[in-house]
Amino acid sequence: MSTVQDVNPRVRGIRAPVNLQGLAACISEQIAKVMAVCLYPELLKEKSLPLDVRQRAQKLLDMCSGGSVGSYSTTSGGLPQVQKSISEFITRRDGGVPSHPEDIILTTGLQKSLSVFLNLLTSGEGKTQTGVLTPMPCPHTLPMLLDMTGLALVPYRLFEEQGWAVNLDELHRALEAGRVHCEPKAIYISNPGKPTGYVQDRETIEKVIHFAATNGLIILAEEVHQDSVYGQDKEFISYKKVLSEMGKTYAETMELVSFHSISTAHIGEGGLRGGYMEVINIDPAVKKYLTVISSASVLPQLALELSVNPPRPEDSSYNSYTQEIHHIEDTLSQNAKRACEFLNRVEGMSCQPSMAGLFLYPRVHLPPHIVEEAKRLEVKADVLYCQRLLREEGICVGAGCENGQEDKNYHIRLCILTPPSTLEEILARLRSFHHRLLEKLA
């Protein structure tokens, strides 16, 4: 292709990401000890490393053909031992509800998982085009993926005044509205919600499953923040667990795909790009196709195994591992509470409490001069707000329009996984910046 006009028009027309991160400094990444040993097996002889680290690395290398991470996976769906570890993790998580290794498909991250499955759904044009019911606000990469795969986005609103809860009446409204211009075949669920942090309870999940079953919709359940629930009296319950407890009519027929990723799990290995999907009641021929085109790399598979199979009490690394996990959980919980209280005291801002995940999603009142300047510059007003915040205060946040917010209730996406002292400085700078904007109205 010689010019941009030769590019697939579907790709040219996708929603371009705001890419504020490109204005910020690059993020440094660390590789865990076990992964380092896998990459350089000579470290197996290094006595300064904990014994269980070296034993675990050797076990992982034994999974690989030829004992090397440079080898192909032994099967197209991934390393069988890793699939088995993930299925055992899911079974433990769901209180004994069985998970089967052959239902686990390993991929190079959440976006790859979604892209692969969404491509399977794509068909038709106009009123026969496949549609996906999508929460608003939604994960910020989802609209672009739907565009790229040729699927119609059918929005259903999450109500801020209800803490971003899923509303059954709104699901029915969205479905009927979607049927006017496309053929909805799936519903996308983010639980815990991203970026809202809302955690669905069992009753809500049952209602969503019943709604999907009644209307012939596949459930696509993104559950990547399942390890990060800190809301008081809240717990993560998987869609699969609830489905299994609703009787054979649902458990043996309802099509469900659950997604998870090491990027947002406790180990937080975003750079390795590893993830999996568990496919329930999906046609075997379709499942076979998924295993062929997913093609997970070996290193992310090993990281997945470490994520779902952490050190045990008898391991020498257990204490340091649990201390780190507790520190992360405590930091998230305290930061979420502190930031929400702070933002609700800032003039022109409001924020719903977060129950899980890495983000807060506060509403920001944008003064008229910012809205007018944005029109002149032909950018979204919340994007301009975020750009100026980054340039003037060095704070990088996400614009709500990336999460599908198209109304005049502007929002920003604020990551709270940072040291408390850093968070305090971020909040102070955000308040100072916001007050400067409002002062221009005086």
C-alpha positions in Angstrom: 0.0 0.0 0.0 1.4 3.4 -1.0 -1.0 5.8 0.7 -3.4 5.9 3.6 -6.2 5.6 1.1 -5.1 2.0 0.4 -5.7 1.1 4.0 -8.8 -1.0 4.8 -11.5 1.6 5.2 -12.9 -0.1 8.2 -9.5 0.5 10.0 -9.4 4.1 8.8 -12.8 4.7 10.3 -12.1 3.4 13.8 -12.3 5.6 16.8 -8.8 6.9 17.2 -7.4 6.6 20.8 -6.6 9.8 22.5 -3.2 8.4 23.4 -2.4 10.8 26.2 0.1 8.3 27.4 2.2 9.3 24.4 2.7 12.7 26.0 3.9 11.1 29.3 7.2 9.4 30.1 7.6 5.7 29.3 6.7 3.3 32.0 9.6 1.1 33.3 8.9 -2.6 33.8 10.4 -5.3 36.0 10.6 -9.0 35.3 10.0 -11.3 38.2 12.9 -13.6 39.4 11.3 -16.7 38.1 10.8 -15.3 34.6 14.4 -14.1 34.6 15.6 -17.6 35.4 13.4 -19.0 32.6 15.0 -16.5 30.2 18.5 -17.3 31.4 18.6 -20.9 32.8 22.2 -20.4 34.0 20.6 -18.6 36.9 19.4 -22.1 38.1 22.9 -22.4 39.5 22.7 -19.1 41.4 22.5 -20.0 45.1 21.6 -16.4 46.1 18.1 -16.9 44.6 15.5 -18.6 46.8 15.3 -22.4 46.4 11.6 -22.3 45.5 12.3 -19.7 42.8 14.8 -22.0 41.1 12.6 -25.0 41.5 9.6 -23.2 40.1 11.7 -22.0 37.1 12.9 -25.5 36.4 9.3 -26.8 36.6 8.2 -24.2 34.1 11.1 -24.9 31.7 10.2 -28.6 31.9 6.8 -27.6 30.5 8.5 -26.2 27.4 9.6 -28.3 24.4 13.3 -28.8 24.6 13.3 -27.1 28.0 13.5 -23.6 26.4 11.1 -20.6 26.3 12.1 -20.3 22.7 10.2 -23.4 21.7 6.8 -23.6 20.2 3.9 -24.6 22.4 3.2 -28.3 22.2 -0.4 -27.7 21.3 -2.2 -24.8 19.4 -4.3 -23.9 22.5 -1.2 -23.4 24.7 0.9 -25.4 27.1 -1.4 -28.2 28.6 0.1 -27.8 32.1 -0.7 -24.1 32.1 -4.3 -24.8 30.9 -4.6 -27.3 33.7 -3.3 -24.8 36.3 -5.8 -22.1 35.2 -8.7 -24.6 35.3 -7.7 -25.6 38.8 -7.5 -21.9 39.8 -11.0 -21.3 38.4 -12.3 -24.3 40.3 -10.9 -23.0 43.6 -12.1 -19.5 42.9 -15.7 -20.7 42.2 -15.9 -23.0 45.3 -15.6 -26.3 43.5 -17.5 -25.6 40.3 -15.5 -27.6 37.8 -13.5 -26.0 35.1 -12.0 -28.0 32.2 -8.5 -27.4 30.7 -9.9 -27.9 27.2 -12.2 -24.9 27.8 -9.2 -22.6 28.5 -7.7 -20.8 25.5 -4.5 -18.9 26.1 -3.8 -15.7 24.3 -1.4 -12.8 24.2 -3.5 -10.6 26.4 -7.1 -9.3 26.8 -7.2 -7.3 23.6 -6.1 -10.4 21.6 -8.7 -12.5 23.3 -11.5 -10.0 22.5 -10.3 -9.4 19.0 -10.3 -13.1 18.2 -13.7 -13.8 19.6 -15.3 -10.6 18.2 -14.1 -11.5 14.8 -16.1 -14.7 15.0 -19.3 -12.8 15.7 -18.8 -10.4 12.7 -21.4 -10.8 10.0 -24.0 -8.9 7.9 -24.4 -5.3 6.9 -27.0 -2.7 7.7 -29.9 -4.1 9.8 -28.3 -7.6 9.6 -24.9 -6.4 11.0 -24.0 -8.1 14.3 -24.4 -5.9 17.3 -22.9 -6.0 20.8 -24.7 -4.5 23.8 -21.9 -2.4 25.4 -21.9 -0.6 28.8 -21.5 3.1 28.8 -19.0 4.0 30.3 -17.0 1.0 29.0 -13.4 -0.1 28.9 -11.6 2.5 26.8 -10.2 0.1 24.1 -13.6 -1.6 23.5 -15.2 0.9 21.0 -12.1 0.7 18.8 -12.1 -3.1 18.8 -15.8 -3.2 17.9 -15.1 -0.7 15.0 -12.1 -2.7 13.8 -14.0 -6.0 13.7 -17.0 -4.5 12.0 -19.5 -4.9 14.9 -22.2 -2.4 15.8 -21.9 -0.9 19.2 -25.3 -1.0 21.0 -24.9 1.2 24.1 -26.6 0.6 27.4 -26.2 3.2 30.1 -24.8 2.6 33.5 -26.4 5.1 35.9 -24.0 7.3 37.9 -26.5 8.2 40.5 -26.9 4.4 41.1 -23.2 3.9 41.6 -22.8 2.8 38.0 -25.0 -0.2 38.5 -26.5 -2.3 35.7 -30.1 -1.6 35.2 -32.4 -4.3 33.7 -34.9 -1.8 32.2 -32.0 -0.1 30.5 -30.9 -3.4 29.0 -34.3 -3.9 27.5 -34.4 -0.3 26.1 -31.0 -0.7 24.6 -31.9 -4.0 23.0 -35.0 -2.7 21.3 -33.2 0.4 20.2 -30.4 -1.7 18.7 -32.7 -3.9 16.8 -33.8 -0.9 14.7 -30.4 -0.7 13.0 -28.6 -4.1 13.6 -28.9 -7.6 15.0 -27.7 -7.8 18.6 -26.1 -11.2 19.3 -23.9 -10.5 22.4 -23.8 -8.5 25.6 -20.5 -7.3 27.0 -20.2 -7.2 30.7 -17.3 -5.6 32.7 -17.3 -7.0 36.2 -15.8 -5.5 38.3 -16.6 -2.5 36.2 -13.9 -0.8 34.2 -13.4 2.2 34.8 -16.2 2.6 37.3 -15.2 0.0 39.9 -18.7 -1.3 40.4 -19.0 -4.9 41.6 -22.1 -6.8 40.6 -24.0 -8.9 43.2 -25.4 -12.3 42.6 -29.0 -11.0 42.0 -27.8 -8.6 39.3 -25.7 -11.4 37.6 -28.8 -13.7 37.6 -30.9 -11.1 36.0 -28.3 -10.4 33.3 -28.0 -14.1 32.5 -31.8 -14.5 32.3 -32.0 -11.4 30.0 -29.2 -12.8 27.8 -30.8 -16.3 27.6 -34.2 -15.0 26.8 -32.9 -12.8 24.0 -30.4 -15.3 22.6 -27.3 -13.2 23.5 -23.8 -14.6 24.2 -22.3 -13.2 27.4 -18.8 -11.7 27.0 -17.7 -11.3 30.6 -14.5 -9.2 31.2 -13.5 -10.1 34.7 -9.9 -8.8 34.7 -10.2 -6.9 38.0 -11.5 -9.9 40.0 -8.4 -9.9 42.2 -8.8 -6.3 43.2 -12.1 -6.0 45.1 -11.9 -3.8 48.2 -15.4 -2.3 48.7 -16.8 -3.0 52.1 -19.0 -6.1 52.1 -18.3 -6.7 48.4 -17.0 -9.8 46.9 -16.3 -11.0 43.3 -18.7 -13.6 42.0 -17.9 -15.0 38.6 -20.6 -15.2 35.9 -19.7 -18.8 35.5 -20.3 -19.7 39.1 -23.7 -18.1 39.1 -24.6 -19.7 35.8 -23.7 -23.1 37.2 -26.1 -22.6 40.1 -29.1 -21.6 38.0 -30.1 -25.1 36.9 -29.4 -27.2 33.8 -31.6 -25.1 31.6 -29.1 -22.3 31.9 -25.9 -24.1 32.9 -25.9 -26.5 30.0 -27.0 -24.1 27.2 -26.1 -20.5 27.9 -23.1 -19.4 25.9 -20.5 -17.6 28.1 -17.0 -16.4 27.5 -15.0 -15.1 30.5 -11.8 -13.1 30.0 -8.8 -12.6 32.4 -5.4 -11.1 32.0 -2.0 -10.9 33.8 -1.9 -7.2 33.1 -4.5 -6.5 35.7 -4.0 -9.5 38.0 -1.9 -9.2 41.2 1.4 -9.7 39.4 0.6 -6.8 37.0 2.7 -7.9 34.1 1.4 -5.6 31.5 4.4 -5.8 29.2 4.3 -9.6 28.8 0.7 -9.5 27.3 -0.8 -12.7 28.6 -4.4 -13.7 29.0 -7.0 -16.4 28.7 -10.6 -16.9 27.9 -12.8 -19.7 29.3 -15.4 -20.7 26.8 -18.6 -22.3 28.2 -21.2 -24.1 26.0 -19.5 -23.0 22.8 -19.8 -25.2 19.8 -16.7 -27.6 19.7 -16.0 -26.6 16.1 -15.9 -23.0 17.1 -13.7 -23.8 20.1 -11.3 -25.6 17.8 -11.1 -22.6 15.6 -10.3 -20.4 18.6 -7.4 -22.6 19.7 -5.9 -22.5 16.2 -5.9 -18.7 15.8 -5.1 -17.6 19.4 -1.4 -18.5 19.3 -0.2 -17.5 22.8 3.5 -16.9 23.2 5.4 -19.1 25.7 6.6 -16.4 28.1 3.1 -15.0 28.8 1.9 -18.5 29.4 4.5 -19.1 32.0 3.6 -15.8 33.7 -0.1 -16.9 33.7 0.9 -20.1 35.5 2.8 -18.0 38.1 -0.3 -15.7 38.5 -2.8 -18.5 39.1 -0.4 -20.7 41.1 1.3 -18.4 43.6 3.7 -19.5 46.3 2.3 -21.8 49.0 2.8 -21.5 52.8 5.6 -24.1 52.7 7.6 -22.1 50.1 10.4 -19.8 51.1 9.0 -17.0 49.0 5.5 -17.2 50.5 6.0 -14.5 53.2 7.5 -12.0 50.9 4.8 -12.7 48.2 1.9 -12.4 50.6 3.3 -9.2 52.2 3.5 -7.7 48.7 0.0 -8.7 47.8 -1.4 -7.3 51.1 0.5 -4.1 50.5 -1.0 -3.7 47.0 -4.5 -4.5 48.3 -4.2 -2.1 51.3 -2.8 0.7 49.0 -5.6 0.3 46.5 -8.3 0.3 49.2 -6.9 3.3 51.1 -6.2 5.3 47.9 -9.7 4.7 46.5 -11.3 5.9 49.7 -8.9 8.9 50.1 -9.2 10.0 46.5 -13.0 9.7 46.4 -13.4 11.8 49.5 -10.9 14.4 48.2 -12.5 14.8 44.8 -16.0 15.2 46.3 -14.6 18.2 48.2 -13.3 19.9 45.1 -15.6 22.5 43.6 -16.9 21.4 40.3 -16.1 17.7 40.8 -18.0 14.6 42.1 -17.0 11.0 42.4 -18.9 7.7 43.0 -17.0 5.3 45.4 -15.1 2.6 43.7 -15.5 -1.0 44.9 -12.7 -2.6 42.9 -10.1 -2.1 40.2 -7.4 0.5 39.5 -9.4 3.5 38.6 -11.8 6.2 39.9 -14.1 7.8 37.4 -15.0 11.3 38.6 -17.3 13.8 36.9 -15.7 17.2 36.2 -17.6 20.4 35.5 -15.9 22.1 32.5 -16.4 25.8 32.2 -17.7 27.3 29.0 -14.4 28.7 27.9 -12.9 25.2 27.8 -15.8 23.9 25.8 -15.5 26.7 23.3 -11.8 26.3 23.0 -12.2 22.6 22.4 -14.7 23.4 19.5 -12.2 25.8 18.0 -9.4 23.2 18.2 -11.8 20.5 17.0 -11.1 18.2 19.9 -13.4 16.8 22.6 -13.7 19.1 25.6 -12.6 16.4 28.1 -9.6 15.6 25.9 -8.5 19.2 26.0 -8.9 19.2 29.8 -6.7 16.1 30.0 -4.1 17.5 27.6 -3.8 20.8 29.5 -3.6 18.9 32.9 -0.7 16.9 31.5 1.1 19.8 30.1 0.6 22.2 33.0 0.8 19.8 36.0 2.4 16.6 34.6 -0.6 14.5 35.5 -1.8 11.9 33.0 -5.5 10.9 33.2 -7.9 9.4 30.7 -10.7 11.3 29.0 -14.2 10.1 29.6 -15.0 10.1 25.8 -12.5 7.2 25.5 -14.9 5.2 27.7 -17.9 6.1 25.5 -19.2 9.1 27.4 -20.8 11.2 24.7 -23.1 13.4 26.9 -22.2 16.7 28.6 -21.4 15.0 31.9 -17.7 15.0 31.4 -15.5 12.5 33.3 -11.9 11.6 33.7 -10.3 8.2 34.4 -7.8 8.4 37.3 -5.5 5.5 38.1 -5.1 5.0 41.9 -2.4 2.3 41.9 0.4 4.5 43.1 2.1 5.2 46.4 -0.1 7.2 48.8 2.4 10.1 48.9 2.4 10.3 45.1 -1.4 10.2 45.1 -1.5 13.1 47.5 0.6 15.2 45.1 -1.5 14.1 42.1 -4.7 15.2 43.9 -3.3 18.5 45.0 -2.1 19.3 41.5 -5.5 18.2 40.0 -7.3 20.5 42.4 -5.0 23.4 41.7 -5.4 23.0 38.0 -9.2 22.7 38.2 -9.5 25.8 40.4 -7.5 27.8 37.9 -9.9 26.9 35.2 -12.9 27.9 37.4 -11.3 31.2 38.4 -11.4 32.4 34.9 -15.2 32.5 35.2 -15.0 35.0 38.1 
